[in-house]
């Protein structure tokens, strides 16, 4: 789990059922390289109402319990990287990576649970630049190393398509750090973009090419269910990442478009949007509903929230998280104030929706809670967390219920300005 991050970066310049491929990539089991999604009656309607072009480049994702993984070529080598729309910086581990704990004490490399490193000795495109790479995350993970420029290929790899190629992309090669990995991914693919010019942003580089429509989109999928319990395989099909448009997946046809907003300097690195409020409906078993009003007490509660595929939570103001927790039957609880909420896995849950541009997008019960242990599913964690630092997030629990596309409409002086929009369609059932 990678919590909202604080990025500190220094450099200087003078000039789940899967097969792990031997190359270091991961491949979701599917037929003919197409994800098998259940087709509902609304498929034809959703395709007729598509308001964005069909993406020419689509990449199948793999899901672990805490992350979504995408295949990328770096310096000619195929690696599996965590997909993160909350950071614009891409990094991979190098051949001499040293695993540290949070106190910066060296430990076994297996403790960081990272995949195959980049073999820098095999690269003919990698150029080392002066300066140091240093990034730190809010959950006390950190990575340190060197800055390089190399060739990166992204999109279409799992489907045997020609990937979008970037000849001179700046990334970090990590030499040491603390990381809580998944035993497959070798680094992180940053798909956020900052408003200020930076050669670290893959999207900045990619969308300078006029041949690429300035759109990328995500349709994440949830773990499968077995009977009354959530199945937690090591890896499972994770959905689709698409470039130049949207993937061919069914939606409910309810599209909305909302602009990206800048609320603070930190928001310049995030896809932040304004939401109208929340629809929070207690379960029928809840007591004391005499004064309940349709939509709940936060139906009109405008908030600025960041869409973040690297976050495993939906993070809301503490009072709203407490209200949602109180509506479970029996109620959810905290072990310590400000921490996550826990709940019986069999508890009756409220219905929770996010209202955006006048349209409600609900979080499925399957995504609202998750077992805290792979061997004991009696106790679950509520995936709606209280915000402790005024950072509000729409993470993967919400993203698994929508198709979301990020469109960028203008560029200046070779770089994009943040005048884009986010387009959203519902896909709670699939």
Rosetta blueprint (number, residue, H / E / L):
1 X L
2 X L
3 X L
4 X L
5 X L
6 X L
7 X L
8 X L
9 X L
10 X L
11 X L
12 X L
13 X L
14 X L
15 X L
16 X L
17 X L
18 X E
19 X E
20 X E
21 X L
22 X L
23 X L
24 X L
25 X L
26 X E
27 X E
28 X E
29 X L
30 X L
31 X E
32 X L
33 X L
34 X E
35 X L
36 X L
37 X L
38 X L
39 X L
40 X L
41 X L
42 X L
43 X H
44 X H
45 X H
46 X H
47 X H
48 X H
49 X L
50 X L
51 X L
52 X L
53 X L
54 X E
55 X L
56 X L
57 X E
58 X E
59 X E
60 X E
61 X E
62 X E
63 X E
64 X L
65 X L
66 X L
67 X L
68 X E
69 X E
70 X E
71 X E
72 X E
73 X E
74 X E
75 X L
76 X L
77 X E
78 X E
79 X E
80 X E
81 X E
82 X E
83 X E
84 X E
85 X L
86 X L
87 X L
88 X L
89 X L
90 X L
91 X E
92 X E
93 X E
94 X E
95 X E
96 X E
97 X E
98 X E
99 X E
100 X E
101 X L
102 X L
103 X L
104 X L
105 X L
106 X E
107 X L
108 X L
109 X H
110 X H
111 X H
112 X H
113 X L
114 X L
115 X L
116 X L
117 X L
118 X L
119 X L
120 X H
121 X H
122 X H
123 X L
124 X L
125 X L
126 X L
127 X E
128 X E
129 X E
130 X E
131 X E
132 X E
133 X E
134 X E
135 X E
136 X E
137 X L
138 X L
139 X L
140 X L
141 X L
142 X E
143 X E
144 X E
145 X E
146 X E
147 X E
148 X E
149 X E
150 X E
151 X E
152 X E
153 X E
154 X E
155 X L
156 X L
157 X L
158 X L
159 X L
160 X L
161 X L
162 X L
163 X L
164 X E
165 X E
166 X E
167 X E
168 X E
169 X E
170 X E
171 X E
172 X E
173 X E
174 X E
175 X E
176 X E
177 X E
178 X E
179 X L
180 X L
181 X L
182 X L
183 X L
184 X L
185 X L
186 X L
187 X E
188 X E
189 X E
190 X E
191 X L
192 X L
193 X L
194 X L
195 X L
196 X L
197 X L
198 X L
199 X L
200 X L
201 X L
202 X H
203 X H
204 X H
205 X H
206 X H
207 X L
208 X L
209 X L
210 X L
211 X L
212 X L
213 X L
214 X L
215 X E
216 X E
217 X E
218 X E
219 X E
220 X E
221 X L
222 X L
223 X L
224 X L
225 X E
226 X E
227 X L
228 X L
229 X E
230 X E
231 X L
232 X L
233 X L
234 X L
235 X L
236 X E
237 X E
238 X E
239 X E
240 X E
241 X E
242 X E
243 X E
244 X L
245 X L
246 X E
247 X L
248 X L
249 X L
250 X L
251 X L
252 X L
253 X L
254 X L
255 X E
256 X E
257 X E
258 X E
259 X E
260 X L
261 X L
262 X L
263 X L
264 X L
265 X H
266 X H
267 X H
268 X H
269 X H
270 X L
271 X E
272 X E
273 X E
274 X E
275 X E
276 X L
277 X E
278 X E
279 X E
280 X E
281 X E
282 X L
283 X L
284 X L
285 X L
286 X L
287 X L
288 X L
289 X L
290 X L
291 X L
292 X L
293 X L
294 X L
295 X L
296 X L
297 X L
298 X L
299 X L
300 X L
301 X L
302 X L
303 X E
304 X E
305 X E
306 X E
307 X E
308 X L
309 X L
310 X L
311 X L
312 X L
313 X L
314 X E
315 X E
316 X E
317 X L
318 X H
319 X H
320 X H
321 X H
322 X H
323 X H
324 X H
325 X H
326 X H
327 X L
328 X L
329 X E
330 X L
331 X L
332 X L
333 X E
334 X L
335 X L
336 X L
337 X L
338 X L
339 X L
340 X L
341 X L
342 X E
343 X E
344 X E
345 X L
346 X L
347 X L
348 X E
349 X L
350 X L
351 X E
352 X E
353 X E
354 X E
355 X E
356 X E
357 X L
358 X L
359 X E
360 X E
361 X E
362 X E
363 X E
364 X L
365 X H
366 X H
367 X H
368 X H
369 X E
370 X E
371 X E
372 X L
373 X L
374 X L
375 X L
376 X L
377 X L
378 X L
379 X E
380 X E
381 X E
382 X E
383 X L
384 X E
385 X E
386 X E
387 X L
388 X L
389 X L
390 X L
391 X L
392 X L
393 X E
394 X E
395 X L
396 X H
397 X H
398 X H
399 X H
400 X L
401 X L
402 X E
403 X E
404 X E
405 X E
406 X E
407 X E
408 X L
409 X L
410 X L
411 X E
412 X E
413 X L
414 X L
415 X E
416 X E
417 X L
418 X L
419 X L
420 X L
421 X E
422 X E
423 X E
424 X E
425 X E
426 X E
427 X L
428 X L
429 X L
430 X L
